[in-house]
Amino acid sequence: MVDVERSPAPRPSTWARAKSLAVRALRVELRIYESLWRWAARRPKIAEGAVGFRYHRPVLTVLIIFMVLSTVEIPIVDAIVHRWPVVRITFLIIGVWGVT
């Protein structure tokens, strides 16, 4: 047999990778909102004939602590970067989006 060197597959461009990442992030965000809607409407997504189980009790405490700390972090970061309006507004938007 003859050894043939294979060239590696071409890597996707930076824009293609960024687009793929943005699409995945959007899907995750939409699924989070879907889960929140199902939770608020009390309509869990369970297949017919399946039995659901609850797991929110162990996670709820950590989730509440995370939300409270994120809320406290917003004014602290705002106080640190208040000299730079563009950075301040960017961090405020990201911080509020992170809490919701």
Protein Blocks (a to p, Z undefined) as FASTA:
>chain_A
ZZddddddddddfklmmmmmmmmmmmmmmmmmmmmmmmmnopacddehiacddfklmmmm
mmmmmmmmmmmmmmmmmmmmmmmmmlmmmmmmmmmmmmZZ
